[in-house]
Amino acid sequence: MDYVSALLPPVVMAVLFIGVIRVIVKTQGGANKTKEDAAVDAALARAEATHQATAKTDV
């Protein structure tokens, strides 16, 4: 029975890991993709604006 207790934690972690990967893959795209892309684009635009503003004041 020692082999069962030795193998149980890795098997449980593998099953949970596969479950997490399946959830990540399933949630990519679809209706939320547009909202997620818009949020990323807005964050990048804010970062770029901040970068340009600090570059102008440094000169």
N, C-alpha and C positions, 0 to 999 in steps of 0.2 A: 504493500500500500504506500510505501514511501515514494515510489515513482509517480503515483497519482498526485500526491501532494506537491511533488516537484514540478510536474507538468501543468497543473491547474492554473497557476498565475500567468504563465506565458500564453496559454490558450485563451484565457479570459481577456488578456490585453490584446491579443490578435483579433478576437471577435469584436471588441470595442473599437479598435483601430479601423477595421474594415467598415464598421457601421458609421464612423465619423467620415471616412472617405466617401461612402455612398451618399451621405447627407450633403456633403460639400459638392459633389458632382451633380446631384439632383437639383440643388438650389442655384446652380449657374445658369444664366440665361432666363428666359421666360419673362413674365411681367415685371419682375423686380430688376432685371438687368438695366433697363432704361433709367430707373431711379438711382441705382448704384453708380452707373456711368456718369450721370449728371452730378452726383455728389462728389465723385472723384475729380471731375472736370472743374467744379467750383473750387475745390480745395487746391488744386494745382494752379488755378487762376489767381487765387488769393496769395499763394506762396510766391508766384511769379511777380505779382504787383508789389508785394513787400520787398522782394529782392531788388526790383527796379528802383523802388523808393529809397532803399538804403544805399544803392549804388550811386544815385544822384546826389545824396547828401554827403557821401564820402569824398566826392571829387572837389 
